[in-house]
Amino acid sequence: MSLARSVLLRASRSRFLADNLMRRSFAKRAVKRFMPGETLDAALDAAASLAGSGLGAVVTQLGENLTTLAEAEAVRDHYLGVLDAIQRRGLAAWPSVKPTQLGLDLSFDACLANLSTLAARADAARSLLWVDMEDSSYVDRTLELFRRLRERHERVGICLQAYLRRTPADLATLLPLKPVIRLVKGAYAEPEHVAYPDKRDVDLAYYELGVKLLEAAAGSGAFPVFGTHDVALSGRLASRAAQLGVKDSQYEIHMLYGIRADDQRRMAAQGRAVKVLISYGSAWFPWYMRRLAERPANVWFVVKSLVA
């Protein structure tokens, strides 16, 4: 792992930095590169604008590791409102939630109940509920949540992280469920025995996992979603999909708001299904540091914001 990436990931866990930087105007200007605003309305307005270019959206409220079940229930109720607002506005958008937002640190059963309520509403709205993946200490519990949800709800997706050494085995256990899986590279600080430290190894793992998902998709055994800004890598997977007879409609590409917008529009114009992950909320500091760590060159954008 590069020094810059290591420093940024360490910074993402600093309450001192969060408390001090989140109030600074330059930081708020810089973060607007990756999120249109702190409110749900801002996120949905952005989703409506993207729809004009043939792009769908995934929306997520920032914040994790809540400390009371009452807070988790408030998040659940917020996302019920998100699903209603998406349906009311007729948007091609899906919500994505973190289990720790819904009480996983406090009670597995309470978290499952909150997720089940949201999954039932997503079913009724003909939407899809994404269950996001957090750091490696949550993987077993998050996968169990997903399995339990899939017993009653089909319109649920799960995120897997290619840099974790365990992910090939996790994917093998999920494929019998005919899952919807968003494959990402991974953005948390992990020890080397847990995650590949070198980009080359992560890229290789990503491609190999992506091919397995496409092979499953060829037999209608999975719906792959490739969450990456590495257009060369997604291009290789698109070529492999064509070789396997997997149609563009049988997989998706997800990218973050504000990153490679031209590529997003280009791929959508070529007929690929592309969705843009739009984040909102006031608890943006840890998420923002992880985004910078994914590509430390983005720090230059922050530096320029100091003098803008």
Steps between C-alpha positions, in 0.01 A plus 500: 500500500638843407590748773241750372223240506601386848496858634161575348344182638640578843358850473156356417484357854598824676219665695725804559549561128132440429388747764741768381492462122128446447436859611752651257365657182787373284422142603133544416596638159733207435250233598246635252705331231368167629153589631239751379389600849425381852123449456291225344338755272843596365580135431168435326528819295841376384348160417231670292764698313707187429192324364509743208825334391361151539665444837335337800593571861570339836450731797647462847491709815844528655557392859594175669560338839197648676487467878131445583218291355283811494748658255489184288121509491516864390729397213257222407215750490711738295560232237132413492450863406778470240323210332173695500668811356671301224170339402312830517750669270518203261879473523715206392674502840568248773599559866817355650537453878780408737406240765664707775256780408222261592636374830742216419746611770220479756281204403509262204129426538403867514710573193339208315154626595580849371641362176200271457264796529695682229521192277123453521446862397752461215307194378174693504660793314665271241829649613812328631666537839879496499673373814844658505814336637713663768841397632605136530380461859141527373515263203368183668209681666415696185497186284274330754266800490487471122430127509218550748351779290516292182286233663203737459608776264651475152550872447807528722862544393829455686841659457823295489854641519760358263801591713395265781676163470185322616271634227534212247375259768221740600388531139489121464265474798270772364464382140239232585270789603511649147607829658524860391861592585683831472871432477730780619873510562481601867571821688575414864837467672560127543806297608689313228385158618139615444526707180738527207721807552611538136281649229610242243377216721172679570443559128569134422265383776232740376518371144493136606200559726329701227542214253349255748201729538462531123522123458218469753305774320529306173281235662275753676670407828603850608461867415847660509560866573850633447568789734823647370642813337769290330357527149768272356399229746127545441572497127676165529204362690258636239701321230489179703126542545456518123709184456278320751181621334406720797295794374559858612168484686623204709756700697559857615787739557489724808716808546510783751339836442752751367761248386552426129167657409593500130569126515170442675310675221705329230430151633131578538491627140658171392206314651651386829300527821678756716399627843661779698545471878383827656583556866348766724492593867706696748720208617718513192854520640593126534340422165681791332840395635443147367413643158825699498691190609370308199688747281737720704556727197158642584664674794617761247136596454480574873819705489358710217185555707711673765570788264180492292 
